[in-house]
Amino acid sequence: MQINIIVLAAGKGTRMRSQRAKVLHTIGGIPMISHVLDAALSLQPASVGVVLGHQADAIEVQINKIDPRIQRIDQFEQKGTGHAVQVAVDALPASAVTLVVYGDVPLIQPQTLEAAIASATKGRVGLVTAVFADPAQLGRIVRDDEGAIQRIVEFKDASPDERQIREINSGILAAPTELLHGWLNKVEPNNQQGEYYLTDVIAMAVADSVYVDGIFAASPDEVKGVNDRIQLAELERVYQHQQVEDLMLQGLSVADPSRVDIRGTLNIGQDCFIDINVVFTGDVTLGDNVYIGPNSVISDSTLGDGVQVKPNSVVEGAVVAGGCELGPFARIRPGTELGRGVKIGNFVEVKKSKLSAGVKAGHLAYLGDATIGPDCNIGAGTVTCNYDGRNKHPTVIGRDVFVGTNSTLVAPLHIGDEAFIAAGSTITKAVADSELAVGRGKQRNITGWTPPVKSKK
């Protein structure tokens, strides 16, 4: 049977106190609505439509990044969830099944959605519920004496006894489209808010002798929505725990699972170790036996076998071959490629450069737009002057070159194999193979000079 999915994302999210639409706030570095759409698309539905209202254009940009086939459905007047679904369901084939999910419920799992759909394909309503220790102001599930679901009551409309119920309505449901369409046409705004509630269709289904199948979520966290930044932070921690726990089951060692953040995708080899306060963003791949030291940030990079990232280092947009050592306090910027066994020490910055195997830059250097051959030594304080105020220029260094401490290499520049740059030199001209380049001002030693005298106040 054909499955169509409706994602509700029209709300303003006033309690977020933000200029950004609520569903564009992130969990694990990914917009909440993207999490929901990923789960929806994994079910391979015939269509996915997102009901939009507040900041519709901005949300549409995000959903188009995921899949341009996702349909935008405008709800020009926000009259409640029942109205939002009605706007979307009118265009769907009556013979299909419709699944309704929410753009601000980011941790919903495909297995739960599949169970709801399976119920709807049997002519039932599949309603996702969960039992909360503190249901707060969520809608309550009202069952009869035999345990069958009879209706949902919103907190503001609930009696004192109904507010004691701990089973809550997630809002997520699946139903035969033809039945859902008919029920929505009968929904009335008979509540304090004057809104059309999707939850009213449950009582209508019961009245029509359509069985309402309660689908328990695997965890209450799965159906928690986000209405403010406190709830956003709570679900962020839940999500991070899930990601780290999954990686630990794959063999990752973590010093403290509560102090690692994965804001993207992390792929790991065997026997990797992650110390405290490490952040991964974008797509990161670690080979075998990789060590990431505390307080480091790794973004959109590939690290080969045996790489060691020492404390307080940043690696962004780089490809790092096996056996490299980075840091502490190193910064590897986008476009950098490091060959096997390269050593980048403390307070060294490398930008858009290719360093061949065995290169060493131990401390206090800047290497930008450079190509450096194998087994070179870059002394402390070395700077490749790659920017003339208008354009960037390359520095090319051959193999086995020694660059002495506090050298300034003014690009564009070529230094040949086995050349030697004397400490304290400013090099502006090409250096041939095996040449010694000295670019210092002439030293003068003056005897009998008088040092300055401190003035009296």
One Martini backbone bead per residue (centre of mass of N, CA, C, O) as a GRO file, in nm:
protein
  457
    1MET     BB    1   0.098   0.035   0.019
    2GLN     BB    2   0.072   0.360   0.008
    3ILE     BB    3   0.300   0.611   0.137
    4ASN     BB    4   0.235   0.911   0.325
    5ILE     BB    5   0.406   1.210   0.442
    6ILE     BB    6   0.359   1.433   0.720
    7VAL     BB    7   0.515   1.746   0.811
    8LEU     BB    8   0.514   1.948   1.092
    9ALA     BB    9   0.636   2.318   1.039
   10ALA     BB   10   0.463   2.606   1.113
   11GLY     BB   11   0.568   2.703   1.364
   12LYS     BB   12   0.730   2.953   1.557
   13GLY     BB   13   0.855   2.921   1.847
   14THR     BB   14   0.844   3.139   2.086
   15ARG     BB   15   1.013   2.995   2.329
   16MET     BB   16   1.298   3.028   2.185
   17ARG     BB   17   1.385   3.317   2.133
   18SER     BB   18   1.393   3.349   1.800
   19GLN     BB   19   1.476   3.417   1.455
   20ARG     BB   20   1.459   3.116   1.427
   21ALA     BB   21   1.332   2.848   1.335
   22LYS     BB   22   1.282   2.583   1.526
   23VAL     BB   23   1.355   2.343   1.314
   24LEU     BB   24   1.660   2.481   1.273
   25HIS     BB   25   1.748   2.374   1.512
   26THR     BB   26   2.001   2.183   1.669
   27ILE     BB   27   2.109   1.834   1.655
   28GLY     BB   28   2.418   1.752   1.616
   29GLY     BB   29   2.436   1.989   1.385
   30ILE     BB   30   2.130   1.925   1.304
   31PRO     BB   31   1.845   1.986   1.198
   32MET     BB   32   1.558   1.873   1.317
   33ILE     BB   33   1.413   1.823   1.041
   34SER     BB   34   1.633   1.633   0.930
   35HIS     BB   35   1.588   1.399   1.119
   36VAL     BB   36   1.294   1.347   1.039
   37LEU     BB   37   1.339   1.308   0.731
   38ASP     BB   38   1.529   1.070   0.750
   39ALA     BB   39   1.323   0.881   0.879
   40ALA     BB   40   1.109   0.904   0.657
   41LEU     BB   41   1.285   0.820   0.404
   42SER     BB   42   1.355   0.527   0.510
   43LEU     BB   43   1.049   0.427   0.421
   44GLN     BB   44   0.985   0.482   0.123
   45PRO     BB   45   0.789   0.689   0.019
   46ALA     BB   46   0.589   0.842  -0.212
   47SER     BB   47   0.567   1.092  -0.002
   48VAL     BB   48   0.675   1.428   0.111
   49GLY     BB   49   0.530   1.667   0.334
   50VAL     BB   50   0.569   2.016   0.430
   51VAL     BB   51   0.434   2.215   0.673
   52LEU     BB   52   0.420   2.570   0.629
   53GLY     BB   53   0.497   2.908   0.767
   54HIS     BB   54   0.718   2.997   0.941
   55GLN     BB   55   0.982   3.049   0.755
   56ALA     BB   56   0.946   2.883   0.483
   57ASP     BB   57   1.193   2.948   0.304
   58ALA     BB   58   1.417   2.850   0.497
   59ILE     BB   59   1.314   2.558   0.520
   60GLU     BB   60   1.320   2.487   0.220
   61VAL     BB   61   1.623   2.495   0.185
   62GLN     BB   62   1.676   2.251   0.373
   63ILE     BB   63   1.494   2.032   0.233
   64ASN     BB   64   1.643   2.048  -0.044
   65LYS     BB   65   1.911   1.922   0.061
   66ILE     BB   66   1.787   1.640   0.105
   67ASP     BB   67   1.516   1.662  -0.100
   68PRO     BB   68   1.361   1.798  -0.381
   69ARG     BB   69   1.087   1.613  -0.355
   70ILE     BB   70   0.999   1.768  -0.135
   71GLN     BB   71   0.707   1.910  -0.020
   72ARG     BB   72   0.549   2.217  -0.020
   73ILE     BB   73   0.319   2.331   0.244
   74ASP     BB   74   0.091   2.584   0.292
   75GLN     BB   75   0.006   2.756   0.606
   76PHE     BB   76  -0.136   3.062   0.636
   77GLU     BB   77  -0.310   2.949   0.877
   78GLN     BB   78  -0.279   2.891   1.225
   79LYS     BB   79  -0.522   2.626   1.337
   80GLY     BB   80  -0.364   2.374   1.380
   81THR     BB   81  -0.312   2.038   1.334
   82GLY     BB   82  -0.572   1.967   1.182
   83HIS     BB   83  -0.541   2.183   0.962
   84ALA     BB   84  -0.260   2.102   0.859
   85VAL     BB   85  -0.343   1.817   0.760
   86GLN     BB   86  -0.573   1.901   0.576
   87VAL     BB   87  -0.403   2.061   0.372
   88ALA     BB   88  -0.235   1.797   0.288
   89VAL     BB   89  -0.452   1.552   0.242
   90ASP     BB   90  -0.623   1.645  -0.007
   91ALA     BB   91  -0.386   1.543  -0.227
   92LEU     BB   92  -0.432   1.252  -0.143
   93PRO     BB   93  -0.481   0.934  -0.181
   94ALA     BB   94  -0.735   0.736  -0.052
   95SER     BB   95  -0.574   0.443  -0.074
   96ALA     BB   96  -0.386   0.533   0.138
   97VAL     BB   97  -0.129   0.612   0.374
   98THR     BB   98  -0.098   0.826   0.664
   99LEU     BB   99   0.177   1.007   0.802
  100VAL     BB  100   0.232   1.182   1.114
  101VAL     BB  101   0.473   1.434   1.181
  102TYR     BB  102   0.740   1.618   1.358
  103GLY     BB  103   0.987   1.875   1.335
  104ASP     BB  104   1.027   1.874   1.683
  105VAL     BB  105   1.097   1.540   1.670
  106PRO     BB  106   1.421   1.424   1.633
  107LEU     BB  107   1.422   1.104   1.773
  108ILE     BB  108   1.272   0.952   1.581
  109GLN     BB  109   1.207   0.619   1.478
  110PRO     BB  110   1.155   0.406   1.220
  111GLN     BB  111   1.031   0.165   1.380
  112THR     BB  112   0.789   0.324   1.491
  113LEU     BB  113   0.671   0.412   1.220
  114GLU     BB  114   0.630   0.127   1.106
  115ALA     BB  115   0.421   0.037   1.319
  116ALA     BB  116   0.206   0.248   1.248
  117ILE     BB  117   0.174   0.166   0.951
  118ALA     BB  118   0.096  -0.130   0.992
  119SER     BB  119  -0.174  -0.060   1.126
  120ALA     BB  120  -0.299   0.109   0.888
  121THR     BB  121  -0.298  -0.129   0.673
  122LYS     BB  122  -0.546  -0.263   0.863
  123GLY     BB  123  -0.749  -0.007   0.925
  124ARG     BB  124  -0.608   0.156   1.139
  125VAL     BB  125  -0.482   0.333   1.417
  126GLY     BB  126  -0.151   0.460   1.463
  127LEU     BB  127  -0.047   0.542   1.795
  128VAL     BB  128   0.193   0.725   1.952
  129THR     BB  129   0.332   0.639   2.270
  130ALA     BB  130   0.406   0.734   2.623
  131VAL     BB  131   0.574   0.706   2.939
  132PHE     BB  132   0.582   0.952   3.189
  133ALA     BB  133   0.689   1.072   3.483
  134ASP     BB  134   0.646   1.377   3.351
  135PRO     BB  135   0.394   1.506   3.146
  136ALA     BB  136   0.287   1.771   3.209
  137GLN     BB  137   0.139   1.936   2.909
  138LEU     BB  138   0.051   1.682   2.785
  139GLY     BB  139  -0.130   1.470   2.619
  140ARG     BB  140  -0.376   1.238   2.708
  141ILE     BB  141  -0.450   0.900   2.751
  142VAL     BB  142  -0.770   0.750   2.700
  143ARG     BB  143  -0.906   0.470   2.857
  144ASP     BB  144  -1.065   0.199   2.909
  145ASP     BB  145  -1.129  -0.075   3.112
  146GLU     BB  146  -0.971  -0.256   2.871
  147GLY     BB  147  -0.742  -0.048   2.737
  148ALA     BB  148  -0.873   0.119   2.525
  149ILE     BB  149  -0.861   0.366   2.308
  150GLN     BB  150  -1.067   0.672   2.308
  151ARG     BB  151  -0.880   0.934   2.375
  152ILE     BB  152  -0.772   1.279   2.371
  153VAL     BB  153  -0.636   1.509   2.614
  154GLU     BB  154  -0.574   1.814   2.676
  155PHE     BB  155  -0.445   1.975   2.935
  156LYS     BB  156  -0.636   2.234   2.931
  157ASP     BB  157  -0.897   2.016   2.913
  158ALA     BB  158  -0.837   1.868   3.168
  159SER     BB  159  -0.888   1.696   3.432
  160PRO     BB  160  -0.756   1.615   3.726
  161ASP     BB  161  -0.755   1.308   3.664
  162GLU     BB  162  -0.629   1.327   3.373
  163ARG     BB  163  -0.356   1.460   3.476
  164GLN     BB  164  -0.255   1.175   3.607
  165ILE     BB  165  -0.180   1.077   3.349
  166ARG     BB  166   0.120   0.922   3.186
  167GLU     BB  167   0.007   0.882   2.914
  168ILE     BB  168   0.110   0.997   2.596
  169ASN     BB  169   0.086   1.207   2.322
  170SER     BB  170   0.288   1.251   2.034
  171GLY     BB  171   0.111   1.295   1.745
  172ILE     BB  172   0.180   1.031   1.613
  173LEU     BB  173   0.029   0.908   1.303
  174ALA     BB  174  -0.164   0.644   1.142
  175ALA     BB  175  -0.382   0.632   0.842
  176PRO     BB  176  -0.628   0.607   0.648
  177THR     BB  177  -0.686   0.852   0.429
  178GLU     BB  178  -0.995   0.847   0.399
  179LEU     BB  179  -1.057   0.862   0.702
  180LEU     BB  180  -0.895   1.113   0.777
  181HIS     BB  181  -1.045   1.309   0.594
  182GLY     BB  182  -1.326   1.275   0.723
  183TRP     BB  183  -1.253   1.361   1.013
  184LEU     BB  184  -1.135   1.645   0.953
  185ASN     BB  185  -1.414   1.762   0.847
  186LYS     BB  186  -1.532   1.737   1.165
  187VAL     BB  187  -1.359   1.925   1.297
  188GLU     BB  188  -1.365   2.125   1.596
  189PRO     BB  189  -1.311   2.429   1.798
  190ASN     BB  190  -1.360   2.274   2.110
  191ASN     BB  191  -1.166   2.501   2.266
  192GLN     BB  192  -0.979   2.739   2.426
  193GLN     BB  193  -0.807   2.804   2.144
  194GLY     BB  194  -0.962   2.756   1.866
  195GLU     BB  195  -0.861   2.475   1.758
  196TYR     BB  196  -0.753   2.220   1.537
  197TYR     BB  197  -0.742   1.891   1.636
  198LEU     BB  198  -0.600   1.592   1.564
  199THR     BB  199  -0.691   1.430   1.824
  200ASP     BB  200  -1.003   1.410   1.754
  201VAL     BB  201  -0.989   1.151   1.565
  202ILE     BB  202  -0.991   0.934   1.780
  203ALA     BB  203  -1.286   0.952   1.871
  204MET     BB  204  -1.396   0.906   1.583
  205ALA     BB  205  -1.283   0.628   1.542
  206VAL     BB  206  -1.433   0.497   1.775
  207ALA     BB  207  -1.721   0.573   1.673
  208ASP     BB  208  -1.643   0.394   1.396
  209SER     BB  209  -1.492   0.128   1.491
  210VAL     BB  210  -1.189   0.210   1.499
  211TYR     BB  211  -0.894   0.097   1.575
  212VAL     BB  212  -0.666   0.199   1.836
  213ASP     BB  213  -0.319   0.173   1.814
  214GLY     BB  214  -0.080   0.145   2.055
  215ILE     BB  215   0.248   0.286   2.012
  216PHE     BB  216   0.528   0.218   2.171
  217ALA     BB  217   0.793   0.368   2.251
  218ALA     BB  218   1.109   0.275   2.335
  219SER     BB  219   1.136   0.585   2.424
  220PRO     BB  220   1.058   0.888   2.548
  221ASP     BB  221   1.279   1.048   2.388
  222GLU     BB  222   1.164   0.993   2.098
  223VAL     BB  223   0.890   1.200   2.161
  224LYS     BB  224   1.032   1.452   2.220
  225GLY     BB  225   0.991   1.785   2.225
  226VAL     BB  226   1.056   2.128   2.112
  227ASN     BB  227   1.007   2.460   2.284
  228ASP     BB  228   1.295   2.504   2.412
  229ARG     BB  229   1.626   2.533   2.519
  230ILE     BB  230   1.612   2.319   2.733
  231GLN     BB  231   1.505   2.086   2.556
  232LEU     BB  232   1.731   2.099   2.352
  233ALA     BB  233   1.963   2.024   2.550
  234GLU     BB  234   1.849   1.753   2.641
  235LEU     BB  235   1.848   1.618   2.353
  236GLU     BB  236   2.145   1.652   2.296
  237ARG     BB  237   2.241   1.453   2.517
  238VAL     BB  238   2.091   1.210   2.416
  239TYR     BB  239   2.218   1.200   2.136
  240GLN     BB  240   2.514   1.179   2.225
  241HIS     BB  241   2.485   0.917   2.379
  242GLN     BB  242   2.397   0.746   2.138
  243GLN     BB  243   2.648   0.787   1.962
  244VAL     BB  244   2.868   0.691   2.161
  245GLU     BB  245   2.753   0.415   2.227
  246ASP     BB  246   2.769   0.303   1.940
  247LEU     BB  247   3.081   0.336   1.912
  248MET     BB  248   3.158   0.158   2.153
  249LEU     BB  249   3.035  -0.102   2.023
  250GLN     BB  250   3.261  -0.070   1.784
  251GLY     BB  251   3.543   0.009   1.979
  252LEU     BB  252   3.541   0.270   2.128
  253SER     BB  253   3.736   0.484   2.327
  254VAL     BB  254   3.622   0.668   2.624
  255ALA     BB  255   3.677   0.866   2.887
  256ASP     BB  256   3.392   1.051   2.849
  257PRO     BB  257   3.079   1.035   2.719
  258SER     BB  258   2.980   1.331   2.827
  259ARG     BB  259   3.265   1.462   2.664
  260VAL     BB  260   3.125   1.423   2.369
  261ASP     BB  261   3.091   1.561   2.031
  262ILE     BB  262   2.858   1.491   1.756
  263ARG     BB  263   2.837   1.703   1.449
  264GLY     BB  264   2.770   1.436   1.257
  265THR     BB  265   3.017   1.215   1.121
  266LEU     BB  266   3.159   0.906   1.263
  267ASN     BB  267   3.440   0.715   1.163
  268ILE     BB  268   3.588   0.400   1.265
  269GLY     BB  269   3.830   0.217   1.381
  270GLN     BB  270   4.052   0.054   1.564
  271ASP     BB  271   4.153   0.153   1.871
  272CYS     BB  272   4.033   0.416   1.962
  273PHE     BB  273   4.088   0.744   2.130
  274ILE     BB  274   3.886   0.960   2.346
  275ASP     BB  275   3.897   1.237   2.501
  276ILE     BB  276   3.812   1.510   2.651
  277ASN     BB  277   3.641   1.760   2.492
  278VAL     BB  278   3.548   1.651   2.212
  279VAL     BB  279   3.494   1.769   1.868
  280PHE     BB  280   3.271   1.675   1.603
  281THR     BB  281   3.252   1.782   1.258
  282GLY     BB  282   3.095   1.654   1.023
  283ASP     BB  283   3.315   1.456   0.831
  284VAL     BB  284   3.469   1.178   1.003
  285THR     BB  285   3.782   0.985   0.979
  286LEU     BB  286   3.916   0.697   1.144
  287GLY     BB  287   4.150   0.502   1.197
  288ASP     BB  288   4.369   0.317   1.346
  289ASN     BB  289   4.493   0.412   1.646
  290VAL     BB  290   4.358   0.677   1.734
  291TYR     BB  291   4.443   0.993   1.892
  292ILE     BB  292   4.244   1.217   2.101
  293GLY     BB  293   4.282   1.490   2.262
  294PRO     BB  294   4.205   1.724   2.464
  295ASN     BB  295   4.024   1.990   2.337
  296SER     BB  296   3.943   1.895   2.051
  297VAL     BB  297   3.894   1.970   1.689
  298ILE     BB  298   3.710   1.785   1.435
  299SER     BB  299   3.683   1.861   1.076
  300ASP     BB  300   3.639   1.733   0.783
  301SER     BB  301   3.827   1.458   0.828
  302THR     BB  302   4.124   1.251   0.770
  303LEU     BB  303   4.262   0.986   0.975
  304GLY     BB  304   4.508   0.785   1.008
  305ASP     BB  305   4.697   0.557   1.121
  306GLY     BB  306   4.827   0.655   1.433
  307VAL     BB  307   4.719   0.918   1.498
  308GLN     BB  308   4.815   1.220   1.683
  309VAL     BB  309   4.612   1.430   1.889
  310LYS     BB  310   4.686   1.675   2.074
  311PRO     BB  311   4.614   1.899   2.282
  312ASN     BB  312   4.437   2.170   2.162
  313SER     BB  313   4.339   2.092   1.868
  314VAL     BB  314   4.292   2.178   1.510
  315VAL     BB  315   4.097   2.003   1.255
  316GLU     BB  316   4.037   2.119   0.909
  317GLY     BB  317   3.998   1.995   0.607
  318ALA     BB  318   4.181   1.720   0.627
  319VAL     BB  319   4.464   1.508   0.528
  320VAL     BB  320   4.591   1.239   0.735
  321ALA     BB  321   4.837   1.044   0.767
  322GLY     BB  322   5.002   0.808   0.895
  323GLY     BB  323   5.186   0.884   1.195
  324CYS     BB  324   5.095   1.148   1.290
  325GLU     BB  325   5.173   1.462   1.468
  326LEU     BB  326   4.955   1.680   1.665
  327GLY     BB  327   5.087   1.890   1.867
  328PRO     BB  328   5.009   2.103   2.072
  329PHE     BB  329   4.834   2.365   1.954
  330ALA     BB  330   4.722   2.298   1.672
  331ARG     BB  331   4.660   2.417   1.322
  332ILE     BB  332   4.445   2.269   1.075
  333ARG     BB  333   4.358   2.365   0.766
  334PRO     BB  334   4.210   2.388   0.487
  335GLY     BB  335   4.372   2.188   0.234
  336THR     BB  336   4.534   1.982   0.394
  337GLU     BB  337   4.832   1.768   0.344
  338LEU     BB  338   4.960   1.481   0.520
  339GLY     BB  339   5.209   1.289   0.545
  340ARG     BB  340   5.385   1.049   0.658
  341GLY     BB  341   5.506   1.139   0.976
  342VAL     BB  342   5.415   1.405   1.046
  343LYS     BB  343   5.523   1.702   1.243
  344ILE     BB  344   5.308   1.905   1.450
  345GLY     BB  345   5.335   2.149   1.668
  346ASN     BB  346   5.328   2.400   1.871
  347PHE     BB  347   5.196   2.668   1.723
  348VAL     BB  348   5.102   2.544   1.442
  349GLU     BB  349   5.019   2.657   1.109
  350VAL     BB  350   4.812   2.502   0.851
  351LYS     BB  351   4.749   2.607   0.501
  352LYS     BB  352   4.695   2.483   0.210
  353SER     BB  353   4.897   2.224   0.238
  354LYS     BB  354   5.183   2.013   0.132
  355LEU     BB  355   5.314   1.746   0.327
  356SER     BB  356   5.548   1.534   0.333
  357ALA     BB  357   5.715   1.291   0.440
  358GLY     BB  358   5.877   1.377   0.751
  359VAL     BB  359   5.787   1.640   0.832
  360LYS     BB  360   5.903   1.923   1.044
  361ALA     BB  361   5.704   2.133   1.283
  362GLY     BB  362   5.746   2.211   1.610
  363HIS     BB  363   5.719   2.550   1.625
  364LEU     BB  364   5.607   2.855   1.555
  365ALA     BB  365   5.435   2.830   1.268
  366TYR     BB  366   5.370   2.929   0.915
  367LEU     BB  367   5.185   2.733   0.660
  368GLY     BB  368   5.107   2.874   0.342
  369ASP     BB  369   5.077   2.765   0.035
  370ALA     BB  370   5.243   2.486   0.055
  371THR     BB  371   5.522   2.284  -0.074
  372ILE     BB  372   5.664   1.993   0.089
  373GLY     BB  373   5.905   1.792   0.108
  374PRO     BB  374   6.075   1.544   0.223
  375ASP     BB  375   6.244   1.574   0.528
  376CYS     BB  376   6.182   1.841   0.651
  377ASN     BB  377   6.291   2.139   0.837
  378ILE     BB  378   6.098   2.357   1.048
  379GLY     BB  379   6.152   2.625   1.213
  380ALA     BB  380   6.111   2.840   1.442
  381GLY     BB  381   5.923   3.113   1.317
  382THR     BB  382   5.819   3.029   1.051
  383VAL     BB  383   5.723   3.209   0.741
  384THR     BB  384   5.481   3.216   0.492
  385CYS     BB  385   5.446   3.478   0.261
  386ASN     BB  386   5.136   3.457   0.083
  387TYR     BB  387   5.045   3.770   0.120
  388ASP     BB  388   5.006   4.097  -0.065
  389GLY     BB  389   4.688   4.207  -0.021
  390ARG     BB  390   4.549   4.037  -0.283
  391ASN     BB  391   4.729   3.768  -0.305
  392LYS     BB  392   4.814   3.436  -0.337
  393HIS     BB  393   5.124   3.249  -0.273
  394PRO     BB  394   5.368   3.018  -0.340
  395THR     BB  395   5.552   2.756  -0.170
  396VAL     BB  396   5.851   2.571  -0.271
  397ILE     BB  397   5.984   2.269  -0.129
  398GLY     BB  398   6.200   2.044  -0.113
  399ARG     BB  399   6.412   1.810  -0.016
  400ASP     BB  400   6.594   1.816   0.269
  401VAL     BB  401   6.520   2.082   0.416
  402PHE     BB  402   6.661   2.360   0.600
  403VAL     BB  403   6.486   2.569   0.832
  404GLY     BB  404   6.550   2.817   1.018
  405THR     BB  405   6.509   3.014   1.260
  406ASN     BB  406   6.324   3.285   1.188
  407SER     BB  407   6.198   3.257   0.899
  408THR     BB  408   6.134   3.435   0.585
  409LEU     BB  409   5.904   3.342   0.323
  410VAL     BB  410   5.868   3.499   0.011
  411ALA     BB  411   5.611   3.502  -0.190
  412PRO     BB  412   5.717   3.368  -0.450
  413LEU     BB  413   5.881   3.037  -0.394
  414HIS     BB  414   6.198   2.852  -0.444
  415ILE     BB  415   6.329   2.546  -0.295
  416GLY     BB  416   6.562   2.329  -0.306
  417ASP     BB  417   6.730   2.060  -0.263
  418GLU     BB  418   6.919   2.058   0.026
  419ALA     BB  419   6.873   2.314   0.147
  420PHE     BB  420   6.984   2.618   0.340
  421ILE     BB  421   6.839   2.811   0.603
  422ALA     BB  422   6.924   3.062   0.779
  423ALA     BB  423   6.887   3.199   1.056
  424GLY     BB  424   6.704   3.496   1.026
  425SER     BB  425   6.584   3.489   0.737
  426THR     BB  426   6.513   3.665   0.430
  427ILE     BB  427   6.336   3.521   0.155
  428THR     BB  428   6.303   3.627  -0.209
  429LYS     BB  429   6.474   3.405  -0.353
  430ALA     BB  430   6.581   3.160  -0.513
  431VAL     BB  431   6.688   2.821  -0.423
  432ALA     BB  432   6.910   2.599  -0.480
  433ASP     BB  433   7.051   2.322  -0.476
  434SER     BB  434   7.245   2.303  -0.181
  435GLU     BB  435   7.209   2.581  -0.080
  436LEU     BB  436   7.303   2.870   0.098
  437ALA     BB  437   7.085   3.091   0.280
  438VAL     BB  438   7.142   3.446   0.348
  439GLY     BB  439   6.909   3.703   0.507
  440ARG     BB  440   7.089   3.938   0.659
  441GLY     BB  441   7.187   4.173   0.847
  442LYS     BB  442   7.454   4.340   0.935
  443GLN     BB  443   7.669   4.307   1.193
  444ARG     BB  444   7.718   4.523   1.484
  445ASN     BB  445   7.983   4.607   1.715
  446ILE     BB  446   7.971   4.833   1.997
  447THR     BB  447   8.197   5.015   2.169
  448GLY     BB  448   8.142   5.240   2.434
  449TRP     BB  449   7.861   5.253   2.503
  450THR     BB  450   7.561   5.423   2.618
  451PRO     BB  451   7.325   5.374   2.816
  452PRO     BB  452   7.036   5.443   2.916
  453VAL     BB  453   6.879   5.675   3.135
  454LYS     BB  454   6.680   5.700   3.390
  455SER     BB  455   6.441   5.908   3.457
  456LYS     BB  456   6.337   6.159   3.663
  457LYS     BB  457   6.034   6.251   3.844
   0.00000   0.00000   0.00000
